[in-house]
């Protein structure tokens, strides 16, 4: 059964947590004891209904303030597929949480309050969905019950959003607009009689029919996370390389190259626990053995000899800065790409993006907390990364402060 990864975003009090809670309720993913606990918690808050948003607002501060601060991962399933939802914060000051929570998503679900329409945070969330090249976008116009389920209000918001879409640099992204009322479950699982004018698909059936891209056609990349040498009598000569296939496909007999050594060999076996496989695809965690004793160690990258990435010592990248201390040119950091970590230095900051208007600020030469911009980095050793737009699985990295060991940025390799 495949897994669909979804990220939810929206402005404060747009109803993200309630929507997720309703999906869990309608798919029978809440146990009876948890339902009773929710009912009692709602009564303590003085509510005359069960507040399903309490399912996802896990932190005490979130429950007290009625806002989402941390990224919560929620799991549920239907007979057709499994779902993982990253409930990301809506506040500006948690932009870094939005980016990290959305980094593995295949669907971005943006909520808009039908009363307020498109607001500042909508621009920010839409920009992040484009930056991360999330292939599917679902715009849920929520709280339709508070505008008397008027079609004219929904159509107005759709037209406003389409103007944003017209200026997008990622036209391959599919966009679906759905009018909903999450508190009453309207248009979530079945079509609502109160919005008979909407002839489209409700939210859950739409998510059920989305076709997933498993990156099988992308370049084959296998970051080595661990070298297995059992040193037992039974496996005295065994030498395997454990990791997760980042993208593409590997088969027994494929000629591969180990980077950075550039030594070649052929795949002898592909193993998963005690099962022998003929091939491994993106997201498969396996152990690969080779026919020859070549130099391969943790942090190396196995690739097919037919498609070898260029070793980059100068990298242009979009980054989201996640540290209180501002980023300025000349700062020394560690860059971690997969399991490979090397020293790096920021050469320049090309520009900062004003996300709400998507304006490029060429004159701004520093990145503050939650800023997104384009920088150029020089590394001590080459990084074998692909451009993020061509191969997202091998086009991301993080920047680490070498003194505090804190992750200070997430980056996406640009083509130039």
Beta strands, then each sheet from edge to edge (+ up, - down):
strand 1: 3-10
strand 2: 72-77
strand 3: 82-87
strand 4: 107-113
strand 5: 136-142
strand 6: 174-179
strand 7: 221-223
strand 8: 226-228
strand 9: 240-247
strand 10: 249-251
strand 11: 255-259
strand 12: 263-272
strand 13: 275-277
strand 14: 279-281
strand 15: 285-290
strand 16: 301-304
strand 17: 312-321
strand 18: 327-328
strand 19: 332-337
strand 20: 340-354
strand 21: 359-361
strand 22: 366-367
strand 23: 372-383
strand 24: 396-400
strand 25: 407-413
sheet 1: 2+ 3- 1- 4- 5- 6-
sheet 2: 8+ 9- 7+ 16- 11+ 12- 13+
sheet 3: 8+ 9- 15+
sheet 4: 10+ 14-
sheet 5: 21+ 20- 19+ 24- 25+ 17- 23+
sheet 6: 18+ 22-
end
